[in-house]
């Protein structure tokens, strides 16, 4: 099996574990608080590794354009996108949120078509319709279970933001080494999210030891292991191949949510997972 695909699967598994840890850590805390702590922890770990391995020399050699694009990519992926994602998890739960957020490969392919000149065909259109159907099913479930409309809106906005981050990441991946790029985005994201620090300082002071550990582990799985594997995979195989491979993330997240968080399974949720995964796999074969 292609190493890029294997790394994509590792990324998906890491993100699935991270989603469970995030859900555990944001029960009584805001999404911004959890995200800020997570980014600070991972940015610190990357900075230590960068110092030991002299990765900062590569960063100092980057052009202003490369740094600007990396900054925008980081904010779209880990500040804006994850803000919507964390809130969706808190409002709707893992098994209700992840099927809707699984549409990010569809958006990534659309942006690649519009901004990078990539081709698009009937398979992509058909896969898009299946993914849209998955989102409709999730929305019907939320209506039946009286879950806030805000949860599904956040779950749709998150993948749009992520996909724009992936498009910029694809452009950067051929110019910056994978580990340096992954860490640079974490450091820049931590700088961006710091603008919100004054408004959440009191809540940060009330974070418990358990919440801090859960958030930290979520960061290590999702942002250190998962993001490096994802960036390296894109470097090896390209976003048009790797991004759809991560479609297994909904299956992993929702299965763990049912087993670990005891979220009740739902027939429509299971159907939406199947539709989302099939749709993304069709797109990946286009």
N, C-alpha and C positions, 0 to 999 in steps of 0.2 A: 504494500500500500504506500502511496505517495506520502513522504514525510510531512508535507504541508497539510494534508488531510488529517494525519494522525495528530499533529499539533492543534488543528482546528477542533478535533474531538476533545483533546485535553483542555482546551480553552472552554468549551461548552460545559464539560463536567465541573470545572473550577467555578464557572459562573453559576451553575446550578446549586452547588454547595454554598456559594456566597449569598444567593437569594434567600436561602433558609436562614442563614446567620443574620442577614439584614432584617428579615421579618421578626426575628427574635429580639433584635436590638432596638427597633423603632416603635415598640408597643406603647411606651410612655414618653417618647422623645420625638422631636420634629425631624423631618427628613434632612434639613440643612445641617442640624447638629450631628447626626450620624455620618453624613457625607463628609463634613469637615474633619471630624476625628479620623475617619478612615483614610482620607487623602493625606492628612498630616503624617500619620503613621507610615504609610507606604512611601511617601515622598522622602521621609527621613531614612528609611531603609535603602531606597535607591541612591540617595545622596552618599551614604556611607560606602556602598558598593562602588559608586562612581569614583569616590576619593581613592579607594584602594586600587581600582583598576585604571585610573587616569582617564575615565570617560569624559571628564569635564574638558579635556583638551579638544576633543571632537566637537563638543558643544560650542566652545569659544571660537572655533573655526567656521561655524555656520554663518550663512549670510543673513541679513536682516529679513529678507523675504521668507527664508526657511523658518526662522524663529517666529515670525508673525503667523505663518500658516500653522505651525506647531501649537502656538498659543490658542488660536481659534479652534483648532481640532480638539485641544484639551478642554476648553470651555464647553463646546458642543457635546462632547462625549461624557465628561465626568462632573460638570457643574450643572448645566442646563438639563441634559438628557437624564442624568441620574436623579436630579431633583424631582422630575416628573415620575420616574420609576419608583423611587422610595415612597413617594406619596401614594402611588397606585397600590403598592404592596401593602401599605398601612390601611388603606381604605377597602380594597377589594380582596386582599389575600394573594398568595403566590399562585395557586392553581387557576384563579380568575384573571390575574394580571398577565402572566407569562404568555398565554396564547395570543393576546393582542400585541404584546411587544415583540412577538416572533416575526412581525411583518418587516423588521428592519432590513433583511436582505432584499426585499422587494424595492424598498425606497433606495437602497444603495445602488441597485441595478438601474433604477430610473435616473439617479443623479449621474451615474457613470455614462449613461446614454446622452444626457443633456450637456454635461460639462467635460467629459473625457472622450466623447465620440465613440463609445462602445455601441455594438449592434443590439437590436432588440427584435424578437420574432414572436410567432404565435404561441410557442411554448411559454414564453415569458408572460404573455397576456393571459393564457389559461391558468398558469400558476398564480398569477395575481388575483384572478377571480376566486380561486380556492382559498387564498389567504383572506380575501375580503369576506368570504363566507364564514371563515373561522371567527373573524372579529364580530360579525353579525350574531353568531351563535353565543359568543361570550356576552354580548350586550343583552340578548334575550334572557340569558341566565341571570344577569344582574337585575333585570326588570322583575323577574319572578322572585328573586331573593331580596328584592328591595334594597339593592346596593346602590350607593350614590352614583349618579351620572358622572360626577367629577372624577371618580376612580377610573372609568373607562376612557374618559377624555385624556387624562394623564397617561394612561397606558398606550394611547395612540400617539400622543405628542413625543413620548420618550423615544420610540424607534425612529421617528423622523429626524430628531436631533442626532441620535447615534449614527444614522446613515450618512448624514452630512459630515460627521466626524470621520467615518470610515473612508469617505471619498477623499478627504484631505490626507488621511493616513496613507491611502494607496499612492497618492502623489509623492509623499515624503519617503515612503519605504525604500525606494530605489536610490535615495540620496543620503540616507542616514542609517547606520547599522541598527539592527532590530532592537537590541537591548538598550542602546543609548536613546533611541526614539521612544521606546516604551517608558523609560524612566523620565525622560525630558517632559513628556506629556503629563506624567503624574506631578512633577515638580511645578510645572506651569499651572496645572489645575488647582494645586494647593494655594498658589499665589492668587488666582482668580477668586476662589471661594473665600479667601481671607477678607474680602470686602464686606462679607456678611457677618464677620466675627462679632462686631460690637452689638448687633441685634440679638445674638443668641448666647452671649457670654454667661448670663445667669443660668440658662438651661444646661450649658456645658458643665458648670460647677455642680450640678445635681446628677450627673451621669454616675451610675453605680459601677462597681468593679466588674460585675458580670456583664453589663452593657458595654463597657470599654473593651473587655476581652472579646466579646462577640463581634463588635464593630472592627476590632483589629484583625481578627481572623478572617472576617469577610473581606477586608482589604487585601490581606495576604493571598487568599484564594482568588478573588476577583480581579485585583489590580496588579498584583506582583506576578503570580503564576499564570493566571488566565490571560492578562493583557500581553505579557511577554510572548506566550505561546501564540496568541492571535497575531501580533505584529510580525513575529518570525514566520508564521505560516503565510501571511500575505506577501512577505518578502520572497518566499520560495515559490508560491503558486498563484498569487494575485487574488485580489478581493473577490473577483467574480466567481472563483472556485471555492475559496475558503469560507466566505461569509455564509453561503447556503449550507455548508457542512455543519455549521454551528446550530442548524435547525433542530438538532437533537436536544438542545438546551431546554425547550418547553417540556419535553418528556421527562428529562432528569429532574427539573425543578418541581413539576407538578407531582411526580411520583414521590419525591422526598417530602413534599408538603403533606401528602396524604399519610405517609408512613411516620414522619417525624412530628409534624405540627398537628396531625389528626384533622386536617381539613377534609370535610366530607366529599367523597367523589360525586360527580354529577355526569349524567349521560351526555348532556350537551357539551360539557367541558371536554370530555374524552373525544367526542366527535370533532370539536374544534381543534384539539391537538392534532388529530389525525389529518384533518384538512390542511392545517398550517404546515405540517411537516411534508405532506405529499406535494403541496403547492410549491414549497421551497425547493424540494428535490427535483421537481419538474423544471423549475427555473435554472437550477444548477446544471442540468443536462442540455440546456438550450445552446 
